[in-house]
């Protein structure tokens, strides 16, 4: 017999505690599955096309832009 759980939001600390607990059980096997919505797939394809057409941006440029846009997210 098999039992499956679908957990869509891993931001809750209780979820992480639950996952860590069940991982510790000898009779439990965890198989992680990653799925994307159609909107996410479309956005990824659009980004790939844009990257090929217009080129990319360096990591340093992205980080600088994000620090300027969301300074509260980068504690020094």
N, C-alpha and C positions, 0 to 999 in steps of 0.2 A: 504494500500500500504506500502511496505517496501523497503528500500534502504540500500545496504551494501557497506562498504568500506573495502578494504584490505590494511593494512599498514604493510610493511615488515621491515622497518627500523625506529626504534624509537629513533635513536641517533641524529636526526635533531631537534634543539630547536623549529623550526616552527611546526613540527609535534606535539610536546608536547603541545605547545600553542593552536593549533587547537583542540586537544583532550580535553584540559581543558575547552575551550570555548564551545564545543558541549555538554560536561557533564553538563554545567550550564543551558542548555535549558530544560525546563520542558517537552517538547514533545519528547525528545530523550532518548532512552534506549540503553545502551551499553552492548553487550554480547561479552566477550572476548573468543577467541578460540585459543588454542595452538596446533600447528601441528609440526611434525618433518619430515624431509626428510628421505628417506630410508637409506642414508649414516649415518645420525645421529642415527637412530634406530640400525643399525649394530654396530656402535661405542659403543653405550650404552650397547648392549648385550656382546660385546667383553670385555668391562670394567667389567661387572658383572662377567663374567667367570674368568677373571684375578683376581678379588678381592676374589672370592671363592677359587681359586687355590693357589694364592700367598699371600693372606692377604692384609691388607690395610696399609696406611701410616697415621700417626697422623696429625692433623691440624697444629700443631706447626712445624712439619717437612716440610710440604707443604709450609707454609708461609715463613719459612727460605729459602727454595729453590727458591721460587718466588722472595724474596727480593734480593737474590744473583744474580738471572738471570735478573731481571728487576728493578734495584734500583731506576730508575727514576719514577716508578709508585707508590712508597711508600714515600710520603713526610712526614717527621716527624715534 
